[in-house]
């Protein structure tokens, strides 16, 4: 269903986001955006993972026109559940931003977390779980200036300590004003040399420990599952195979269905982003997935495969595939929700486009006015669909949501799959909501929207960095999946 845009307070706070180069669950877009309900309260949540483990995650909660007595947030790890979680932290009101609350939480290990938000106010208590993936995606570098400063301070301390040891060995038992004899001088030199040797061994040991810790940390840095995308059956079928040994040695299927699908698979032709497909491969063993390839033009395509593990851990596996265009004209989709579109190439000039004509003659309008798009500030992603007769269009649920949106940067460095509730995987949220403290809890059936929906859809999101982006917004009308294509220049 369509919801009101996030309040200005949340948009301002999102501008403080720190970009992590490599994300988990999405590509190049690590921050989590959620818009929904915590019991009787409408909330917007922005979560900024640190990209290092252990690390502090920033959490910003925005309440819509609702004074609250208290907002608490709690990190809940999948393996431990609420009983093993630390006590909730009280989020503090943000000065100058009515209804906004912020805090920082420690995520101590890699894995699937839920940030449990509890709102207590005049209308009672409301709770919502916002899933987030904790993963080490980078090493924090030591700046040369800081390194030089630490080296100088360390040298000062070492030489200072050596001088103290030498003076103590030489003069500790000497009467004031008495001359230093040769034996005391020799004893001082021996003490200084012995202390220097001990300090050198300590420094070598510390360096070895540091290097060992660095190697251990590199081993936990997130590595996506190895996978392969290729064509089969004379180019009529696309195969997506997870080849990683960690995956193939498992004892049971680790995937859950998100929006009713085990995999959401996307193809975007490079470099013009002028051909796009949203497909849903099928499998018999959750290793090898196959899907009929729609009539896309020849070219090199970036591919993105969204999957969700039973723990709620969401990943996007990235590859490329070359399509030669030599396929049979007869085509039957593998899944009734499969969709594709071929449009004009994306260029900076196309950023001025605010209307897209859909395949059934409907018009999709981007209601952004003259608002500039700025990196790390909530974007005005509001879209209205008008029927061919100029009346408001009646939309239908599309895989349990009123709309889906995909956003990609022209160099392929950013890709995100959005819904009106944000960037989270609905299956992951369902797992955390129902699991309680039992790790064997199964996700609930996918919730379905009403049979008819309003003509307006919106998405909470902030572009992670400047550049040129293309947006595909998908809705269903009269049983048909329709895709509107828009371009965005982000400052």
C-alpha positions as CSV (number, residue, x, y, z in Angstrom):
1,X,0.0,0.0,0.0
2,X,1.1,3.6,-0.5
3,X,2.4,5.4,2.5
4,X,3.3,9.0,3.2
5,X,7.0,9.9,2.6
6,X,9.4,9.7,5.5
7,X,9.5,12.8,7.6
8,X,12.1,15.5,6.9
9,X,13.9,14.6,10.1
10,X,14.8,11.2,8.9
11,X,15.9,12.6,5.6
12,X,18.2,15.0,7.3
13,X,19.6,12.3,9.5
14,X,20.2,9.9,6.6
15,X,22.6,12.5,5.2
16,X,25.0,11.5,7.9
17,X,25.4,8.0,6.5
18,X,28.9,6.6,6.0
19,X,29.3,4.7,2.8
20,X,30.7,1.1,3.0
21,X,32.1,0.2,-0.3
22,X,30.9,-3.4,-0.4
23,X,27.5,-4.3,0.9
24,X,25.9,-7.5,1.9
25,X,22.4,-8.3,0.7
26,X,22.7,-5.4,-1.9
27,X,25.6,-4.3,-4.0
28,X,27.3,-1.1,-2.9
29,X,24.4,0.0,-0.8
30,X,24.9,-1.2,2.7
31,X,22.5,1.0,4.7
32,X,19.2,-0.5,5.7
33,X,16.0,1.5,5.2
34,X,12.6,0.5,6.6
35,X,9.2,2.1,6.7
36,X,6.3,0.4,8.4
37,X,4.4,-0.1,11.7
38,X,5.6,-0.8,15.2
39,X,2.2,-1.8,16.6
40,X,0.1,1.4,16.5
41,X,3.0,3.6,15.5
42,X,4.2,4.5,12.0
43,X,8.0,4.4,12.0
44,X,10.9,5.0,9.7
45,X,14.2,3.3,10.5
46,X,17.7,3.9,9.0
47,X,20.4,1.5,10.0
48,X,24.0,2.1,9.0
49,X,26.2,-1.0,9.4
50,X,29.8,-0.3,10.2
51,X,31.4,-2.7,7.7
52,X,33.8,-4.0,10.4
53,X,33.2,-6.7,13.1
54,X,33.0,-6.0,16.0
55,X,31.7,-2.5,15.2
56,X,29.0,0.0,16.1
57,X,25.9,0.3,14.0
58,X,24.0,3.6,13.9
59,X,20.2,3.4,14.3
60,X,17.9,6.3,13.6
61,X,14.1,5.9,14.4
62,X,11.7,8.5,13.1
63,X,8.1,8.5,14.4
64,X,5.4,10.1,12.3
65,X,3.5,12.8,14.2
66,X,3.6,10.8,17.4
67,X,5.1,11.9,20.7
68,X,6.6,8.9,22.3
69,X,7.7,8.4,25.9
70,X,10.5,6.1,25.0
71,X,12.2,4.3,22.0
72,X,14.5,1.4,22.7
73,X,16.6,-0.7,20.3
74,X,18.2,-4.1,20.8
75,X,20.5,-6.2,18.6
76,X,19.3,-9.8,18.4
77,X,21.6,-12.3,16.8
78,X,20.0,-15.2,15.0
79,X,21.9,-17.9,16.8
80,X,21.2,-16.6,20.3
81,X,17.7,-15.1,20.1
82,X,16.3,-12.5,22.5
83,X,17.4,-14.5,25.6
84,X,21.1,-14.1,24.6
85,X,20.8,-10.5,23.4
86,X,22.2,-7.6,25.4
87,X,19.8,-5.3,27.2
88,X,18.0,-2.8,25.0
89,X,19.5,0.7,24.6
90,X,17.4,3.8,25.0
91,X,17.5,5.9,21.8
92,X,17.9,9.6,22.6
93,X,15.8,12.3,21.0
94,X,17.7,14.2,18.3
95,X,17.9,17.9,19.0
96,X,16.0,19.9,16.4
97,X,14.4,16.9,14.8
98,X,11.0,16.3,16.3
99,X,10.1,12.6,16.5
100,X,13.6,11.4,15.7
101,X,15.6,9.2,18.1
102,X,19.1,7.9,17.6
103,X,21.7,5.6,19.2
104,X,24.6,3.3,18.5
105,X,24.7,-0.5,19.1
106,X,27.6,-2.9,19.1
107,X,27.4,-5.9,16.7
108,X,30.0,-8.3,18.1
109,X,30.1,-11.0,15.5
110,X,29.3,-11.7,11.9
111,X,25.8,-13.1,11.0
112,X,22.2,-12.3,10.7
113,X,20.9,-9.8,13.2
114,X,17.5,-8.1,13.9
115,X,17.4,-4.6,15.3
116,X,14.4,-4.8,17.6
117,X,12.7,-1.4,17.9
118,X,10.2,-0.9,20.7
119,X,8.1,2.2,21.0
120,X,6.3,3.1,24.2
121,X,3.9,6.0,24.1
122,X,0.3,7.2,24.7
123,X,-1.1,4.4,22.4
124,X,0.7,1.6,24.2
125,X,3.7,-0.4,23.2
126,X,4.7,-1.4,19.6
127,X,7.5,-3.6,18.4
128,X,9.1,-4.2,15.0
129,X,12.1,-6.3,13.9
130,X,14.3,-4.8,11.2
131,X,16.8,-7.4,9.9
132,X,20.4,-6.4,9.2
133,X,23.4,-8.4,8.1
134,X,26.5,-8.0,10.2
135,X,29.6,-8.7,8.0
136,X,33.2,-7.5,7.8
137,X,33.4,-5.9,4.4
138,X,36.6,-3.8,4.9
139,X,39.6,-3.2,7.0
140,X,40.0,0.2,8.6
141,X,43.3,1.7,7.3
142,X,45.8,3.4,9.5
143,X,46.4,6.9,8.1
144,X,50.1,7.7,7.4
145,X,49.9,10.8,9.7
146,X,48.5,8.8,12.6
147,X,51.1,6.1,12.0
148,X,53.9,8.6,12.1
149,X,52.6,10.2,15.2
150,X,52.3,6.8,17.0
151,X,55.8,5.8,15.9
152,X,57.2,9.1,17.2
153,X,55.4,8.7,20.5
154,X,56.5,5.1,20.8
155,X,60.2,6.0,20.1
156,X,59.9,8.8,22.7
157,X,58.6,6.4,25.3
158,X,61.2,3.7,24.6
159,X,64.2,6.0,24.6
160,X,62.8,7.8,27.7
161,X,62.4,4.5,29.5
162,X,65.9,3.3,28.5
163,X,67.4,6.6,29.8
164,X,65.6,6.1,33.1
165,X,66.9,2.5,33.4
166,X,70.4,3.6,32.6
167,X,70.3,6.4,35.1
168,X,68.9,4.1,37.8
169,X,71.5,1.5,37.3
170,X,74.3,4.1,37.2
171,X,73.3,6.4,40.0
172,X,70.6,4.9,42.2
173,X,73.1,4.0,45.0
174,X,75.4,6.9,44.4
175,X,75.7,9.8,47.0
176,X,74.6,13.2,45.7
177,X,77.4,14.9,43.9
178,X,79.7,11.9,43.9
179,X,81.5,11.0,40.7
180,X,80.3,8.0,38.6
181,X,83.0,5.4,38.5
182,X,83.7,3.0,35.7
183,X,82.0,-0.1,37.2
184,X,78.8,1.9,37.5
185,X,79.1,3.1,33.9
186,X,79.5,-0.5,32.8
187,X,76.5,-1.6,34.9
188,X,74.5,1.1,33.3
189,X,75.4,0.1,29.8
190,X,74.6,-3.6,30.5
191,X,71.2,-2.6,32.0
192,X,70.4,-0.4,29.0
193,X,71.4,-3.1,26.5
194,X,69.5,-5.7,28.3
195,X,66.4,-3.5,28.5
196,X,66.7,-2.7,24.8
197,X,66.9,-6.4,23.9
198,X,63.8,-7.0,26.0
199,X,61.9,-4.1,24.4
200,X,63.0,-5.4,20.9
201,X,61.6,-8.8,21.7
202,X,58.4,-7.3,23.0
203,X,58.1,-5.2,19.9
204,X,58.7,-8.2,17.7
205,X,56.2,-10.2,19.6
206,X,53.7,-7.4,19.4
207,X,54.2,-7.1,15.7
208,X,53.7,-10.9,15.3
209,X,50.5,-10.7,17.3
210,X,49.3,-7.8,15.2
211,X,50.0,-9.6,11.9
212,X,48.3,-12.7,13.2
213,X,45.2,-10.7,14.3
214,X,45.2,-9.0,10.9
215,X,45.3,-12.3,9.1
216,X,42.5,-13.7,11.3
217,X,40.4,-10.7,10.6
218,X,41.0,-11.0,6.8
219,X,39.6,-14.6,7.1
220,X,36.3,-13.3,8.4
221,X,35.9,-10.6,5.7
222,X,32.8,-11.3,3.8
223,X,33.3,-13.4,0.6
224,X,30.2,-13.9,-1.5
225,X,29.3,-17.5,-2.4
226,X,31.0,-18.6,-5.6
227,X,28.5,-18.9,-8.4
228,X,28.3,-19.1,-12.2
229,X,25.9,-17.8,-14.7
230,X,25.8,-19.3,-18.2
231,X,23.4,-20.1,-21.1
232,X,22.2,-23.6,-22.0
233,X,19.9,-25.2,-24.6
234,X,21.2,-23.1,-27.5
235,X,20.8,-19.9,-25.5
236,X,17.2,-20.4,-24.6
237,X,17.8,-21.1,-20.9
238,X,19.8,-19.2,-18.4
239,X,21.6,-21.3,-15.7
240,X,22.5,-19.9,-12.3
241,X,24.7,-22.4,-10.4
242,X,26.1,-21.9,-6.8
243,X,29.5,-23.6,-7.0
244,X,30.9,-22.7,-3.6
245,X,32.1,-25.7,-1.6
246,X,30.7,-24.2,1.6
247,X,27.2,-24.4,0.0
248,X,27.3,-27.7,-1.7
249,X,28.5,-29.6,1.4
250,X,25.5,-28.6,3.5
251,X,23.0,-31.2,4.7
252,X,19.8,-29.3,4.0
253,X,18.4,-26.6,1.8
254,X,19.4,-23.3,3.5
255,X,17.1,-21.0,1.5
256,X,13.7,-19.5,2.3
257,X,11.3,-18.0,-0.2
258,X,11.2,-14.2,-0.2
259,X,8.1,-12.9,-1.9
260,X,7.3,-16.5,-2.7
261,X,10.6,-17.0,-4.7
262,X,13.8,-18.8,-3.8
263,X,15.8,-16.5,-6.1
264,X,15.1,-13.1,-7.6
265,X,17.4,-12.9,-10.6
266,X,18.1,-9.6,-12.5
267,X,19.8,-8.9,-15.8
268,X,20.9,-5.4,-16.8
269,X,22.6,-4.8,-20.1
270,X,25.8,-2.8,-19.9
271,X,26.7,0.0,-20.4
272,X,23.5,1.6,-21.5
273,X,21.1,-0.2,-19.0
274,X,18.7,-0.3,-21.9
275,X,17.5,-3.9,-21.3
276,X,16.3,-5.3,-18.0
277,X,14.8,-8.5,-16.8
278,X,13.5,-9.7,-13.4
279,X,13.3,-13.5,-13.4
280,X,12.7,-16.3,-10.9
281,X,14.7,-19.4,-11.6
282,X,13.5,-22.8,-10.4
283,X,15.5,-25.7,-8.9
284,X,15.3,-29.2,-7.7
285,X,18.3,-29.1,-5.3
286,X,18.9,-25.3,-4.5
287,X,22.3,-25.6,-6.2
288,X,21.4,-25.3,-9.9
289,X,18.7,-22.9,-11.0
290,X,17.3,-22.6,-14.5
291,X,15.0,-20.1,-16.1
292,X,13.8,-19.4,-19.6
293,X,15.6,-16.5,-21.1
294,X,13.3,-13.8,-22.4
295,X,13.9,-12.2,-25.8
296,X,16.5,-9.7,-24.7
297,X,18.9,-8.0,-27.2
298,X,22.4,-9.3,-27.6
299,X,25.1,-7.8,-25.3
300,X,26.9,-8.2,-22.0
301,X,24.7,-8.2,-19.0
302,X,25.4,-7.6,-15.3
303,X,23.5,-10.3,-13.3
304,X,22.4,-10.0,-9.7
305,X,20.8,-12.9,-7.7
306,X,19.1,-12.2,-4.5
307,X,18.8,-15.0,-2.0
308,X,17.8,-15.3,1.7
309,X,19.2,-18.0,4.1
310,X,17.1,-19.6,6.8
311,X,18.9,-17.5,9.3
312,X,17.6,-14.3,7.6
313,X,21.1,-13.7,6.1
314,X,20.5,-12.0,2.7
315,X,23.0,-12.0,-0.1
316,X,23.3,-10.7,-3.7
317,X,25.5,-12.8,-5.9
318,X,27.0,-10.9,-8.9
319,X,28.2,-12.1,-12.3
320,X,28.1,-11.2,-16.0
321,X,26.8,-13.1,-18.9
322,X,27.0,-12.5,-22.7
323,X,23.8,-13.0,-24.7
324,X,24.2,-13.5,-28.4
325,X,20.6,-12.9,-29.4
326,X,20.4,-16.1,-31.5
327,X,17.4,-17.6,-29.8
328,X,14.1,-19.1,-30.9
329,X,11.3,-16.5,-31.3
330,X,9.0,-18.8,-29.3
331,X,9.3,-18.1,-25.6
332,X,7.3,-19.3,-22.6
333,X,8.2,-17.7,-19.2
334,X,9.3,-20.0,-16.4
335,X,7.3,-18.1,-13.8
336,X,4.2,-15.9,-14.3
337,X,5.9,-13.1,-12.4
338,X,8.9,-13.0,-14.8
339,X,9.2,-9.7,-16.5
340,X,11.5,-7.8,-18.9
341,X,11.7,-4.5,-20.8
342,X,13.8,-3.0,-23.5
343,X,14.1,0.8,-23.5
344,X,16.3,3.6,-24.6
345,X,19.9,3.9,-23.4
346,X,20.4,5.7,-20.1
347,X,22.2,9.0,-20.5
348,X,22.5,12.1,-18.2
349,X,20.1,14.0,-20.4
350,X,17.4,11.4,-19.8
351,X,17.4,12.5,-16.1
352,X,14.8,15.1,-17.1
353,X,12.2,12.4,-17.9
354,X,9.4,12.2,-15.3
355,X,6.9,10.1,-17.2
356,X,7.0,6.6,-18.6
357,X,4.5,4.9,-20.9
358,X,3.8,1.4,-19.7
359,X,3.1,-1.6,-21.9
360,X,-0.7,-1.3,-21.5
361,X,-0.8,2.4,-22.3
362,X,-0.8,3.5,-18.7
363,X,1.4,6.4,-17.6
364,X,3.7,6.2,-14.6
365,X,4.8,9.6,-13.3
366,X,7.7,10.3,-10.9
367,X,6.3,12.8,-8.5
368,X,9.7,14.4,-7.5
369,X,9.0,18.0,-8.6
370,X,12.2,20.0,-8.7
371,X,13.8,18.2,-5.8
372,X,17.5,17.6,-6.3
373,X,18.8,14.1,-5.6
374,X,21.7,14.2,-3.1
375,X,23.7,11.2,-2.0
376,X,22.8,9.8,1.5
377,X,19.7,12.0,1.7
378,X,16.3,10.3,1.5
379,X,15.2,10.5,-2.1
380,X,11.6,11.4,-3.2
381,X,10.8,8.1,-4.8
382,X,7.1,8.6,-5.2
383,X,5.3,7.3,-8.4
384,X,1.7,7.5,-9.6
385,X,0.1,5.3,-12.2
386,X,-2.6,6.7,-14.5
387,X,-4.8,4.5,-16.7
388,X,-5.0,5.1,-20.4
389,X,-8.3,6.9,-19.9
390,X,-6.5,9.4,-17.5
391,X,-8.2,7.9,-14.4
392,X,-6.2,6.7,-11.4
393,X,-5.1,3.2,-12.2
394,X,-6.1,0.3,-10.0
395,X,-3.1,-1.7,-9.0
396,X,-2.9,-5.3,-7.9
397,X,-0.5,-7.1,-5.6
398,X,2.8,-8.1,-7.3
399,X,4.5,-10.8,-5.2
400,X,2.9,-9.6,-2.1
401,X,3.7,-5.9,-2.5
402,X,2.1,-3.0,-4.2
403,X,5.3,-2.4,-6.2
404,X,9.0,-3.4,-6.6
405,X,11.8,-1.1,-7.6
406,X,15.3,-1.9,-8.8
407,X,18.0,0.8,-8.8
408,X,21.4,0.4,-10.5
409,X,24.4,2.8,-11.0
410,X,25.6,3.0,-14.6
411,X,29.0,1.4,-13.7
412,X,27.3,-1.6,-12.0
413,X,28.8,-0.7,-8.6
414,X,25.4,-0.2,-7.0
415,X,22.3,-2.4,-7.2
416,X,19.4,-2.6,-4.8
417,X,16.0,-4.3,-4.9
418,X,13.4,-2.1,-3.1
419,X,9.9,-2.4,-1.8
420,X,7.5,0.1,-0.2
421,X,8.7,-1.2,3.2
422,X,12.3,-0.5,2.3
423,X,15.5,-2.5,1.5
424,X,14.9,-5.4,3.9
425,X,14.0,-8.9,2.8
426,X,10.5,-9.6,4.0
427,X,11.4,-13.3,4.6
428,X,14.2,-12.2,6.9
429,X,11.8,-10.0,8.9
430,X,9.2,-12.8,9.1
431,X,11.9,-15.2,10.5
432,X,12.9,-12.9,13.3
433,X,9.3,-11.9,14.1
434,X,8.1,-15.4,14.6
435,X,11.2,-17.3,15.7
436,X,11.0,-16.2,19.4
437,X,14.0,-17.9,21.0
438,X,13.8,-21.1,18.9
439,X,16.2,-21.4,16.0
440,X,13.9,-23.9,14.3
441,X,11.1,-21.5,13.7
442,X,9.9,-21.4,10.1
443,X,9.0,-18.2,8.3
444,X,5.3,-17.5,7.9
445,X,3.5,-17.5,4.6
446,X,4.2,-14.4,2.6
447,X,1.6,-11.7,3.5
448,X,-0.5,-10.5,0.6
449,X,-1.8,-7.1,0.0
450,X,-5.4,-6.4,-0.7
451,X,-6.9,-7.3,-4.0
452,X,-6.8,-3.7,-5.2
453,X,-4.3,-1.0,-4.3
454,X,-4.0,2.8,-4.6
455,X,-2.4,4.3,-7.7
456,X,0.6,5.7,-5.9
457,X,3.6,3.9,-4.6
458,X,6.7,5.1,-2.8
459,X,10.0,3.7,-1.5
460,X,12.3,4.8,1.4
461,X,15.8,5.0,0.1
462,X,18.9,7.2,-0.2
463,X,21.4,6.8,-3.0
464,X,24.7,5.8,-1.5
465,X,27.0,7.9,-3.7
466,X,26.9,10.5,-6.5
467,X,26.5,9.3,-10.1
468,X,24.0,8.4,-12.8
469,X,21.4,5.8,-11.9
470,X,18.5,4.0,-13.6
471,X,15.3,3.0,-11.8
472,X,12.9,0.3,-12.8
473,X,9.5,0.5,-11.0
474,X,7.3,-2.6,-11.4
475,X,3.6,-2.8,-10.6
476,X,0.8,-5.2,-11.6
477,X,-2.4,-4.1,-13.4
478,X,-5.1,-6.3,-14.8
479,X,-3.0,-9.3,-14.2
480,X,0.0,-7.9,-16.1
481,X,3.4,-6.9,-14.8
482,X,4.3,-3.4,-16.0
483,X,7.6,-1.7,-15.7
484,X,8.4,2.0,-15.7
485,X,12.0,3.2,-16.4
486,X,13.5,6.4,-15.1
487,X,16.9,7.9,-14.8
488,X,18.4,9.8,-11.9
489,X,21.4,12.1,-11.6
490,X,22.6,12.1,-8.0
491,X,24.9,14.9,-6.6
